[in-house]
Amino acid sequence: MAPTWDDGVIGIQVAFQKGVHGSGQQAVLKTRSLAARA
């Protein structure tokens, strides 16, 4: 459980960072695909 949770948190952080740069949608899709795998 812990690794999956950490991956999710990292994905959310990356999504926020990329969102600031205007690539938020792609980051969200990546985060969703990671969540689907978990």
ZAMI-386576 format. One line per field, with one value per residue: residue number from 1; residue in one letter; y, x, z of N, C-alpha, C in turn. Coordinates in Angstrom, 1 decimal, padded with zeros to 4 digits. Layout:
// ZAMI-386576
pos: [NUM; ...]
code: [a; ...]
nyy: [Y; ...]
nxx: [X; ...]
nzz: [Z; ...]
cayy: [Y; ...]
caxx: [X; ...]
cazz: [Z; ...]
cyy: [Y; ...]
cxx: [X; ...]
czz: [Z; ...]
This chain:
// ZAMI-386576
pos: [1; 2; 3; 4; 5; 6; 7; 8; 9; 10; 11; 12; 13; 14; 15; 16; 17; 18; 19; 20; 21; 22; 23; 24; 25; 26; 27; 28; 29; 30; 31; 32; 33; 34; 35; 36; 37; 38]
code: [m; a; p; t; w; d; d; g; v; i; g; i; q; v; a; f; q; k; g; v; h; g; s; g; q; q; a; v; l; k; t; r; s; l; a; a; r; a]
nyy: [-001.2; 001.3; 002.0; 002.4; 004.5; 006.5; 006.8; 007.8; 010.3; 011.6; 011.7; 013.4; 015.7; 016.2; 016.6; 019.1; 020.7; 020.6; 021.6; 024.2; 025.0; 024.7; 022.2; 020.6; 018.9; 016.6; 015.6; 015.0; 012.9; 011.0; 010.6; 009.5; 007.2; 005.9; 005.6; 003.9; 001.6; 000.9]
nxx: [000.8; 001.9; 004.0; 002.4; 000.7; 002.6; 003.5; 001.2; 001.0; 003.3; 002.7; 000.6; 001.8; 003.6; 001.7; 000.6; 002.9; 003.4; 001.0; 001.3; 003.0; 001.5; 001.0; -000.8; -003.0; -002.0; -000.4; -002.3; -003.6; -001.6; -001.3; -003.8; -003.7; -001.6; -002.9; -004.9; -003.5; -002.7]
nzz: [000.0; 000.8; -001.1; -003.4; -002.6; -002.2; -004.8; -005.9; -004.6; -005.5; -008.2; -008.2; -007.3; -009.4; -011.4; -010.5; -010.7; -013.5; -014.4; -013.8; -015.7; -017.9; -019.0; -017.8; -018.3; -019.6; -017.5; -015.7; -017.0; -017.0; -014.3; -013.7; -015.2; -013.8; -011.3; -012.1; -012.6; -010.1]
cayy: [000.0; 002.5; 002.5; 002.9; 005.8; 007.4; 007.1; 008.7; 011.6; 012.1; 012.0; 014.6; 016.9; 016.4; 017.2; 020.5; 021.4; 020.7; 022.4; 025.6; 025.2; 024.6; 020.8; 020.0; 017.8; 015.4; 015.1; 014.4; 011.6; 010.1; 010.3; 008.6; 005.8; 005.3; 005.2; 002.7; 000.4; 000.6]
caxx: [000.0; 002.7; 004.6; 001.3; 000.3; 003.7; 003.5; 000.1; 001.3; 004.3; 002.0; -000.2; 002.8; 004.1; 000.6; 000.5; 004.0; 003.3; -000.1; 001.8; 003.7; 000.6; 000.9; -001.6; -003.9; -001.2; 000.0; -003.5; -003.9; -000.6; -001.7; -005.0; -003.2; -000.9; -003.9; -005.7; -002.6; -002.6]
cazz: [000.0; 001.0; -002.4; -004.3; -002.1; -002.5; -006.3; -006.2; -004.1; -006.4; -009.5; -008.0; -007.2; -010.8; -012.1; -010.1; -011.3; -014.9; -014.6; -013.7; -017.0; -019.0; -019.5; -016.7; -018.8; -019.8; -016.2; -015.1; -017.6; -016.5; -012.9; -013.8; -015.6; -012.7; -010.3; -012.6; -012.4; -008.6]
cyy: [001.3; 002.9; 003.1; 004.3; 006.8; 007.8; 008.0; 010.1; 012.3; 012.5; 013.2; 015.9; 017.2; 017.1; 018.7; 021.3; 021.6; 021.6; 023.9; 026.0; 025.0; 023.2; 020.0; 018.8; 016.5; 014.8; 014.4; 013.0; 010.6; 009.7; 009.3; 007.2; 005.1; 004.8; 004.0; 001.4; 000.0; 000.0]
cxx: [000.9; 003.3; 003.5; 000.9; 001.4; 003.7; 002.4; 000.4; 002.3; 003.6; 001.2; 000.7; 003.3; 003.0; 000.4; 001.7; 003.8; 002.1; 000.3; 002.4; 002.8; 000.4; 000.1; -002.4; -003.1; -000.8; -001.1; -003.8; -002.9; -000.9; -002.8; -004.6; -002.5; -001.9; -004.7; -004.8; -002.6; -003.9]
czz: [000.0; -000.4; -003.3; -003.9; -002.4; -004.0; -006.6; -005.8; -005.1; -007.7; -009.3; -007.9; -008.6; -011.6; -011.8; -010.8; -012.8; -015.3; -014.6; -015.1; -018.2; -019.6; -018.5; -017.2; -019.0; -018.5; -015.5; -015.7; -017.2; -015.1; -012.9; -014.2; -014.5; -011.6; -010.8; -012.5; -011.0; -008.1]
